[in-house]
């Protein structure tokens, strides 16, 4: 995903999510090429777990914002991984 394609992607994802019944269970699975900063865990424990990485990139910011706005979690940050596997 590049910065020019991310915004339409998240807009489409939001439109799709808005159509889902609130009582339905929703899993959003994908390779987001996102790096989520462990500092986000201190302010948003319901979104980011303690096993995030030490930097955030542009895709990480978009994913974090989307999850924060939609009460979603970035699940792979709740489980410890080898450093080579620490990308969303």
N, C-alpha and C positions, 0 to 999 in steps of 0.2 A: 504494500500500500504506500502510495506517495502522498504528500500533503495535498496535491490537487485532486486525488481520488478519495481521500479519507472523508472529507466533509459530505459529499454525496452518499458515500457508503453509510455513514452514521445517520444521515437524514433518512435514508431508506430503512435502515435497521430500526430507527425510532418509529417510523410509520408502521412498520410490521408489528412491532411490540405493542403499539397503541391499539391494535386490532385484536389482541389476545385478551381473553377473559381474565380478569384479575384473580380468579380462583384456579386458573390453570398453572401447572408447573412449567416453567420455561428454562431451558438450557440453551445458552448461546455458546457455540463451540467454533473455534477458528484459530488460525495462525495470524495473530494481530501484529506480529513483529514489534511488540511493546515491551519496554523496560519500565518497571514500576519502582519508584524510589521507596526504600524502607521508611523514610521519614513520613510518608503518607500514612503509615500504620499508626503513628502516634496521634494523628488527628482524625483518622477515619478507620477505626478498627473493624467496623462493620463492612467495609469494602476491601481493605488490604490487610493481609495477614502479616505475621512477623518475619516471613522468609522472602521478602522482596529483595531487590538488588540495591546497590548503592547509588545508582543514577536513574534518572527518568529521561526518556526521549519523547519526541513529539507524538508518536503513536501511543506511548504510555499515557501522556496527558489526555489525549482524546478518549482512550479506553477508561481511564480513571474518571473523567468528567461524565461519560455516558453511564458508567456503573453507579456513580454517586447520585445522579439525577433520577435513576430508575430503580434504586434500592437493590442493586445487584452486587455480587461479590466477584473478585478476581481470585478464583479458587486455587490456582496453583501457588499463590503467595501464602497459603495456609499450610503448606507442606514443604519440608526441607528437601532441597535438591542439590546435586553436585553443581559447582559453579558453571560448568559447561552447559548445563540444562536450565539455567535461570533466565529464561525468556518466556514471555506469554505468547 
